[in-house]
Amino acid sequence: MSMTQVAFLRKAHIPTKTQIEETIQGLGYDFKILGDSENITELHGLSCSINGHVTFFETYFDQPTEITNDWNWIKPDLTNQDSAISFVWGVDFAAGACIGLISIALIDKGQALIYYLDDEMKYSREMLVADTPQFMSEIEKQKKNTIPSSTEPKPTKIVETD
């Protein structure tokens, strides 16, 4: 199952990788976009690290009409936005946290409008801020339930002697 969140904003207002990282770090998260490009529009996916958890999700850059042709309920909100960034991910809480935090940076730096298409829901900055601790809690639960391979019990071989 994949999920899709879309940001609509002016292309001229899309922040750089460094601006996104600084905004998110200012919220108290250890966050990095992995890779060298400062221009996120050059990438077809983002690898990110959030508090030590590395994840990847797909990104697509389109004209807003490419999205609103299928999602009419968004059209009334759009005014002068000329770009749509779609974030697509699976059941990965680290990806969900990163996408939410990047969306906050896009709101703060680019006046983006954020929509979660699967539930036909518009997100405010406050909603995204409130969701992030829930994602982080789920990441920690997964971490506790996973035994690192170096500490897994090793199978023992029983040797019978006559």
Backbone as CSV, one residue per row, in Angstrom:
resi,resn,N_x,N_y,N_z,CA_x,CA_y,CA_z,C_x,C_y,C_z
1,MET,0.840,-1.177,0.000,0.000,0.000,0.000,0.885,1.240,0.000
2,SER,0.635,2.123,-0.927,1.400,3.369,-0.943,0.506,4.527,-0.530
3,MET,1.153,5.541,0.004,0.467,6.752,0.441,1.067,7.933,-0.305
4,THR,0.258,8.968,-0.506,0.719,10.130,-1.267,0.339,11.420,-0.557
5,GLN,1.329,12.263,-0.373,1.121,13.608,0.147,1.667,14.569,-0.902
6,VAL,0.950,15.657,-1.148,1.343,16.595,-2.204,1.467,18.001,-1.627
7,ALA,2.522,18.690,-2.058,2.728,20.096,-1.717,2.562,20.921,-2.989
8,PHE,1.737,21.955,-2.909,1.563,22.896,-4.022,2.217,24.206,-3.611
9,LEU,3.091,24.732,-4.468,3.757,25.993,-4.175,4.334,26.577,-5.460
10,ARG,4.877,27.780,-5.343,5.530,28.417,-6.484,6.934,27.834,-6.606
11,LYS,7.318,27.482,-7.818,8.637,26.887,-8.048,9.745,27.798,-7.522
12,ALA,9.570,29.090,-7.683,10.576,30.048,-7.213,10.727,30.034,-5.691
13,HIS,9.755,29.485,-4.973,9.783,29.463,-3.509,10.219,28.119,-2.931
14,ILE,10.567,27.155,-3.784,11.005,25.854,-3.269,12.352,26.040,-2.576
15,PRO,12.428,25.706,-1.287,13.680,25.906,-0.555,14.763,24.912,-0.990
16,THR,16.001,25.267,-0.687,17.127,24.381,-0.968,17.174,23.269,0.076
17,LYS,17.978,22.270,-0.214,18.203,21.167,0.731,18.651,21.723,2.083
18,THR,19.612,22.651,2.077,20.133,23.227,3.321,19.044,23.977,4.080
19,GLN,18.216,24.756,3.390,17.128,25.478,4.056,16.129,24.508,4.693
20,ILE,15.824,23.418,4.001,14.906,22.416,4.551,15.515,21.789,5.801
21,GLU,16.784,21.382,5.707,17.455,20.758,6.853,17.500,21.701,8.051
22,GLU,17.857,22.957,7.831,17.953,23.926,8.930,16.595,24.165,9.581
23,THR,15.539,24.238,8.789,14.195,24.426,9.339,13.818,23.253,10.234
24,ILE,14.058,22.039,9.766,13.688,20.843,10.528,14.573,20.693,11.760
25,GLN,15.856,20.968,11.630,16.749,20.911,12.783,16.341,21.938,13.831
26,GLY,15.807,23.075,13.383,15.299,24.097,14.297,14.092,23.630,15.098
27,LEU,13.419,22.589,14.619,12.292,21.998,15.346,12.766,20.950,16.353
28,GLY,14.084,20.702,16.397,14.641,19.775,17.376,14.912,18.367,16.872
29,TYR,14.891,18.163,15.576,15.135,16.832,15.012,16.512,16.775,14.365
30,ASP,17.175,15.634,14.513,18.435,15.378,13.819,18.052,14.897,12.426
31,PHE,18.055,15.802,11.474,17.527,15.522,10.142,18.530,15.894,9.069
32,LYS,18.665,15.009,8.084,19.518,15.286,6.929,18.873,14.698,5.682
33,ILE,18.987,15.422,4.575,18.662,14.869,3.264,19.983,14.364,2.713
34,LEU,20.046,13.077,2.446,21.292,12.468,1.991,21.461,12.722,0.496
35,GLY,22.668,12.997,0.094,22.940,13.320,-1.311,23.527,14.709,-1.417
36,ASP,24.086,14.994,-2.567,24.841,16.232,-2.751,24.051,17.397,-3.325
37,SER,22.964,17.147,-4.016,22.253,18.212,-4.720,21.531,19.144,-3.747
38,GLU,21.737,20.435,-3.922,21.019,21.442,-3.128,19.603,21.647,-3.650
39,ASN,19.383,21.321,-4.912,18.093,21.544,-5.558,17.286,20.248,-5.509
40,ILE,16.272,20.197,-4.646,15.511,18.948,-4.500,14.697,18.618,-5.741
41,THR,14.473,19.592,-6.621,13.701,19.308,-7.838,14.501,18.478,-8.839
42,GLU,15.794,18.328,-8.615,16.634,17.520,-9.494,16.590,16.040,-9.126
43,LEU,15.948,15.705,-8.024,15.962,14.341,-7.503,14.647,13.635,-7.790
44,HIS,14.706,12.335,-8.001,13.499,11.536,-8.255,13.127,10.714,-7.036
45,GLY,13.649,11.096,-5.934,13.392,10.442,-4.663,14.334,11.053,-3.653
46,LEU,13.989,10.940,-2.392,14.840,11.496,-1.348,15.226,10.404,-0.365
47,SER,16.511,10.345,-0.067,17.002,9.541,1.042,17.228,10.516,2.182
48,CYS,16.672,10.186,3.334,16.763,11.077,4.483,17.163,10.290,5.718
49,SER,17.668,11.019,6.693,17.962,10.451,7.995,17.231,11.291,9.035
50,ILE,16.431,10.628,9.867,15.705,11.306,10.946,16.084,10.628,12.259
51,ASN,16.752,11.370,13.126,17.207,10.849,14.418,17.894,9.494,14.266
52,GLY,18.721,9.362,13.230,19.499,8.148,13.015,18.821,7.074,12.188
53,HIS,17.578,7.252,11.819,16.846,6.276,11.005,16.882,6.728,9.547
54,VAL,17.439,5.893,8.679,17.561,6.228,7.259,16.366,5.658,6.503
55,THR,15.838,6.448,5.588,14.685,6.029,4.800,14.781,6.602,3.393
56,PHE,13.929,6.119,2.527,13.844,6.619,1.156,12.375,6.678,0.760
57,PHE,12.016,7.689,-0.020,10.669,7.773,-0.585,10.761,8.450,-1.943
58,GLU,9.751,8.191,-2.753,9.715,8.736,-4.107,9.210,10.177,-4.087
59,THR,9.726,10.983,-5.009,9.230,12.346,-5.202,8.975,12.558,-6.690
60,TYR,7.902,13.275,-6.971,7.540,13.601,-8.347,7.210,15.084,-8.413
61,PHE,7.688,15.749,-9.464,7.450,17.172,-9.659,6.586,17.343,-10.900
62,ASP,5.416,17.951,-10.715,4.441,18.089,-11.796,3.839,19.485,-11.797
63,GLN,3.076,19.755,-12.842,2.206,20.931,-12.870,1.016,20.625,-11.950
64,PRO,0.485,21.603,-11.253,-0.666,21.350,-10.374,-1.838,20.668,-11.072
65,THR,-2.075,20.991,-12.343,-3.214,20.382,-13.046,-3.064,18.873,-13.193
66,GLU,-1.833,18.372,-13.197,-1.617,16.923,-13.262,-2.222,16.233,-12.039
67,ILE,-2.266,16.926,-10.932,-2.851,16.378,-9.698,-4.339,16.709,-9.632
68,THR,-4.674,17.973,-9.882,-6.066,18.400,-9.690,-7.020,17.828,-10.731
69,ASN,-6.520,17.327,-11.840,-7.409,16.656,-12.801,-8.075,15.438,-12.168
70,ASP,-7.369,14.789,-11.251,-7.914,13.616,-10.561,-8.460,13.936,-9.173
71,TRP,-8.089,15.060,-8.630,-8.469,15.431,-7.261,-9.102,16.832,-7.278
72,ASN,-10.301,16.929,-7.824,-10.995,18.215,-8.005,-11.176,19.010,-6.723
73,TRP,-11.298,18.353,-5.593,-11.565,19.039,-4.333,-10.443,19.993,-3.934
74,ILE,-9.264,19.865,-4.545,-8.135,20.747,-4.228,-8.214,22.061,-5.009
75,LYS,-8.794,22.038,-6.201,-8.791,23.196,-7.114,-9.189,24.523,-6.467
76,PRO,-10.253,24.586,-5.649,-10.657,25.884,-5.096,-9.590,26.560,-4.228
77,ASP,-8.663,25.781,-3.655,-7.633,26.351,-2.780,-6.466,26.964,-3.546
78,LEU,-6.261,26.533,-4.768,-5.076,26.958,-5.507,-5.279,28.328,-6.146
79,THR,-4.218,29.127,-6.074,-4.257,30.459,-6.679,-3.123,30.577,-7.694
80,ASN,-1.922,30.859,-7.216,-0.794,31.075,-8.127,0.284,29.988,-8.023
81,GLN,-0.032,28.858,-7.445,0.937,27.773,-7.321,1.204,27.178,-8.707
82,ASP,2.488,27.056,-9.051,2.838,26.532,-10.373,3.591,25.205,-10.315
83,SER,3.716,24.642,-9.116,4.422,23.367,-8.954,3.706,22.487,-7.947
84,ALA,3.776,21.191,-8.198,3.252,20.197,-7.262,4.357,19.181,-7.005
85,ILE,4.650,18.955,-5.731,5.626,17.938,-5.343,4.851,16.815,-4.672
86,SER,4.891,15.632,-5.264,4.228,14.465,-4.679,5.262,13.623,-3.951
87,PHE,4.934,13.251,-2.725,5.763,12.357,-1.922,5.005,11.037,-1.816
88,VAL,5.626,9.951,-2.224,4.963,8.648,-2.225,5.805,7.681,-1.395
89,TRP,5.149,7.018,-0.434,5.863,6.087,0.428,4.963,4.924,0.817
90,GLY,5.593,3.903,1.375,4.864,2.729,1.847,4.689,2.799,3.352
91,VAL,4.548,1.657,3.964,4.349,1.609,5.414,5.724,1.737,6.074
92,ASP,6.188,2.965,6.177,7.503,3.275,6.723,7.351,4.540,7.562
93,PHE,7.402,4.360,8.888,7.170,5.497,9.777,8.256,6.562,9.654
94,ALA,9.501,6.158,9.378,10.566,7.148,9.198,10.291,8.007,7.964
95,ALA,9.809,7.381,6.889,9.459,8.149,5.687,8.309,9.100,5.990
96,GLY,7.296,8.620,6.701,6.168,9.480,7.066,6.608,10.680,7.884
97,ALA,7.520,10.447,8.845,8.035,11.549,9.664,8.801,12.546,8.801
98,CYS,9.674,12.041,7.932,10.471,12.927,7.074,9.588,13.751,6.141
99,ILE,8.603,13.113,5.545,7.709,13.825,4.620,6.924,14.900,5.363
100,GLY,6.448,14.578,6.547,5.738,15.579,7.345,6.626,16.762,7.692
101,LEU,7.863,16.478,8.087,8.789,17.555,8.443,9.199,18.376,7.222
102,ILE,9.436,17.718,6.100,9.745,18.455,4.867,8.551,19.331,4.484
103,SER,7.353,18.826,4.680,6.147,19.614,4.382,6.076,20.859,5.255
104,ILE,6.471,20.735,6.523,6.522,21.910,7.409,7.504,22.934,6.841
105,ALA,8.677,22.468,6.411,9.671,23.379,5.828,9.139,24.031,4.553
106,LEU,8.394,23.274,3.751,7.817,23.849,2.526,6.754,24.896,2.847
107,ILE,6.020,24.700,3.932,5.058,25.718,4.376,5.806,26.955,4.862
108,ASP,6.802,26.741,5.733,7.535,27.861,6.326,8.329,28.662,5.300
109,LYS,8.989,27.981,4.389,9.878,28.653,3.433,9.220,28.963,2.093
110,GLY,8.155,28.217,1.736,7.584,28.380,0.407,6.088,28.600,0.370
111,GLN,5.467,28.814,1.546,4.016,29.028,1.622,3.238,27.914,0.910
112,ALA,3.723,26.674,1.057,3.093,25.531,0.384,1.737,25.193,0.991
113,LEU,0.883,24.631,0.164,-0.378,24.031,0.595,-0.159,22.523,0.547
114,ILE,-0.504,21.824,1.632,-0.189,20.398,1.768,-1.473,19.578,1.820
115,TYR,-1.499,18.499,1.037,-2.678,17.624,0.970,-2.251,16.166,1.059
116,TYR,-2.988,15.407,1.868,-2.818,13.955,1.937,-3.926,13.370,1.080
117,LEU,-3.566,12.858,-0.090,-4.563,12.457,-1.080,-5.391,11.254,-0.652
118,ASP,-4.788,10.309,0.067,-5.489,9.071,0.405,-6.738,9.313,1.254
119,ASP,-6.709,10.326,2.107,-7.866,10.661,2.948,-8.555,11.945,2.508
120,GLU,-8.153,12.485,1.347,-8.688,13.758,0.854,-8.691,14.807,1.962
121,MET,-7.494,15.070,2.468,-7.350,15.921,3.639,-6.297,17.000,3.397
122,LYS,-6.633,18.235,3.769,-5.667,19.323,3.721,-4.986,19.390,5.082
123,TYR,-3.660,19.481,5.071,-2.886,19.553,6.308,-2.463,20.984,6.594
124,SER,-2.599,21.383,7.832,-2.042,22.655,8.294,-0.670,22.371,8.907
125,ARG,0.094,23.408,9.120,1.393,23.261,9.774,1.212,22.623,11.150
126,GLU,0.209,23.082,11.884,-0.039,22.581,13.235,-0.341,21.083,13.228
127,MET,-1.102,20.633,12.246,-1.425,19.207,12.145,-0.165,18.388,11.877
128,LEU,0.692,18.885,11.009,1.934,18.180,10.697,2.855,18.130,11.911
129,VAL,2.948,19.237,12.639,3.769,19.266,13.857,3.236,18.248,14.865
130,ALA,1.922,18.167,15.005,1.308,17.235,15.963,1.499,15.777,15.553
131,ASP,1.538,15.487,14.264,1.698,14.104,13.786,3.109,13.555,13.982
132,THR,4.105,14.416,13.949,5.493,13.953,13.954,5.850,13.127,15.189
133,PRO,5.497,13.536,16.417,5.830,12.689,17.572,5.198,11.298,17.497
134,GLN,4.026,11.190,16.877,3.397,9.874,16.719,4.240,8.992,15.801
135,PHE,4.720,9.555,14.694,5.601,8.797,13.799,6.870,8.372,14.543
136,MET,7.456,9.298,15.303,8.701,8.997,16.010,8.484,7.903,17.057
137,SER,7.344,7.922,17.717,7.010,6.882,18.696,6.918,5.516,18.021
138,GLU,6.300,5.460,16.856,6.186,4.194,16.122,7.560,3.694,15.663
139,ILE,8.441,4.610,15.288,9.804,4.221,14.900,10.498,3.561,16.086
140,GLU,10.362,4.163,17.264,10.994,3.611,18.464,10.416,2.247,18.827
141,LYS,9.104,2.075,18.665,8.484,0.766,18.928,9.063,-0.293,17.999
142,GLN,9.194,0.050,16.726,9.767,-0.892,15.764,11.209,-1.231,16.128
143,LYS,11.937,-0.223,16.550,13.337,-0.411,16.908,13.457,-1.382,18.084
144,LYS,12.584,-1.243,19.071,12.624,-2.118,20.249,12.232,-3.549,19.907
145,ASN,11.387,-3.719,18.902,10.928,-5.053,18.522,11.847,-5.750,17.526
146,THR,12.899,-5.078,17.114,13.835,-5.648,16.150,15.134,-5.977,16.864
147,ILE,15.565,-7.198,16.738,16.831,-7.610,17.332,17.909,-7.450,16.266
148,PRO,18.944,-6.672,16.573,20.021,-6.537,15.590,20.657,-7.898,15.305
149,SER,21.041,-8.127,14.067,21.554,-9.434,13.664,22.806,-9.834,14.432
150,SER,23.603,-8.892,14.882,24.827,-9.238,15.599,24.540,-9.791,16.988
151,THR,23.339,-9.557,17.514,23.019,-10.059,18.848,22.017,-11.201,18.818
152,GLU,21.642,-11.623,17.622,20.703,-12.738,17.534,21.385,-14.001,18.030
153,PRO,20.628,-14.859,18.714,21.238,-16.109,19.170,21.695,-16.939,17.976
154,LYS,22.853,-17.508,18.112,23.406,-18.344,17.047,22.886,-19.771,17.221
155,PRO,22.529,-20.421,16.133,22.088,-21.809,16.258,23.265,-22.682,16.700
156,THR,22.954,-23.631,17.523,24.005,-24.538,17.977,23.811,-25.892,17.334
157,LYS,24.896,-26.520,17.069,24.850,-27.834,16.441,25.059,-28.880,17.531
158,ILE,24.147,-29.807,17.582,24.271,-30.875,18.567,24.997,-32.032,17.900
159,VAL,26.075,-32.394,18.494,26.871,-33.489,17.957,26.701,-34.688,18.875
160,GLU,26.262,-35.783,18.303,26.106,-37.005,19.091,27.389,-37.807,18.996
161,THR,27.812,-38.305,20.118,28.993,-39.168,20.130,28.583,-40.564,20.541
162,ASP,29.234,-41.541,19.986,28.899,-42.928,20.322,29.761,-43.446,21.419
